[in-house]
Amino acid sequence: MKVEYDTYLILASYSNKLSGDYSGYVNFREVVEVLENIAVKQINTYLYNGEHYTSDLTIKEINVILDCVRDRAWNSGFDKVKYISNQIGLRRI
């Protein structure tokens, strides 16, 4: 899914996990790509920049995050997006 900058800004206005600036947006798009890959494959292991990772998030938690992005609506489950970003080394989203 293509995440538009205005969608990112809407989510950032509700979440203290997002920086709300353009560099955060670019990194956030990468995190959403990773989440989509996990959701499609329905397994909690994934490859990012040649490294294998295992997510502590469940598929349901990942789908909540993706639903928030798709619907442009924040809920508390969205803030778990930071777990994946930290795991792959994208500290600023």
QUIKA-V303895 format. One record per residue. N is the residue number from 1. RES is the residue in three letters. PHI is phi in degrees with one decimal (* if undefined). Layout:
N|RES|PHI / N|RES|PHI
This chain:
1|MET|* / 2|LYS|-87.2 / 3|VAL|-93.9 / 4|GLU|-80.0 / 5|TYR|-61.1 / 6|ASP|-66.3 / 7|THR|-63.1 / 8|TYR|-59.9 / 9|LEU|-64.6 / 10|ILE|-61.7 / 11|LEU|-64.5 / 12|ALA|-65.3 / 13|SER|-70.1 / 14|TYR|-104.5 / 15|SER|-107.0 / 16|ASN|-85.4 / 17|LYS|-89.7 / 18|LEU|-105.4 / 19|SER|-74.7 / 20|GLY|83.9 / 21|ASP|-115.4 / 22|TYR|-66.4 / 23|SER|-64.3 / 24|GLY|-63.7 / 25|TYR|-61.7 / 26|VAL|-60.9 / 27|ASN|-67.9 / 28|PHE|-60.4 / 29|ARG|-59.5 / 30|GLU|-64.6 / 31|VAL|-63.5 / 32|VAL|-62.9 / 33|GLU|-60.0 / 34|VAL|-61.6 / 35|LEU|-61.7 / 36|GLU|-63.1 / 37|ASN|-62.9 / 38|ILE|-64.0 / 39|ALA|-63.7 / 40|VAL|-67.0 / 41|LYS|-80.0 / 42|GLN|60.2 / 43|ILE|-133.7 / 44|ASN|-93.5 / 45|THR|-104.4 / 46|TYR|-152.6 / 47|LEU|-112.2 / 48|TYR|-140.6 / 49|ASN|49.5 / 50|GLY|80.1 / 51|GLU|-108.4 / 52|HIS|-92.5 / 53|TYR|-131.9 / 54|THR|-120.9 / 55|SER|-82.6 / 56|ASP|-82.8 / 57|LEU|-80.6 / 58|THR|-81.6 / 59|ILE|-61.4 / 60|LYS|-63.0 / 61|GLU|-64.6 / 62|ILE|-65.3 / 63|ASN|-65.5 / 64|VAL|-62.7 / 65|ILE|-61.1 / 66|LEU|-64.8 / 67|ASP|-63.1 / 68|CYS|-60.7 / 69|VAL|-66.0 / 70|ARG|-61.7 / 71|ASP|-87.7 / 72|ARG|57.0 / 73|ALA|-137.3 / 74|TRP|-84.9 / 75|ASN|-143.3 / 76|SER|-61.1 / 77|GLY|-65.8 / 78|PHE|-62.5 / 79|ASP|-63.5 / 80|LYS|-71.2 / 81|VAL|-57.4 / 82|LYS|-66.4 / 83|TYR|-58.7 / 84|ILE|-69.8 / 85|SER|-61.6 / 86|ASN|-65.9 / 87|GLN|-63.4 / 88|ILE|-93.2 / 89|GLY|89.1 / 90|LEU|-98.4 / 91|ARG|-70.8 / 92|ARG|-107.8 / 93|ILE|-123.4
